[in-house]
Amino acid sequence: MPPPCRRCHSQHLINLETARKLGIAAGALAGSLKSVHESLYAVRVPTVPSPHLPLSRVASAVIAGASGGIAGAAAGNQMIRHLLPPPGEGSPWLCLGCGHAFRVRD
């Protein structure tokens, strides 16, 4: 059960450690999907017409997905770190009502 907000006494809070983990995972997934899609469906002029998907495109899609996932995870982590309250002890919380970020000692 989250503590009430210190500013507006709202009960609608999110633990920023949990939000950071979710942000990293969501960023990695979004970055991977975006990079793979761009790698596979980029407009290219084929040198040899083939009805099959060339293996080189699959390999480049895997590499693009991995690098996009790393970049997306870094972006998700950076976004959540911007929301974190100043360093200190306790769990960081963010009020969804007023946007106040604070820490509560456990």
Helices and strands as residue ranges (DSSP letters): E 13-15, H 16-41, H 55-83, E 91-95, E 101-104
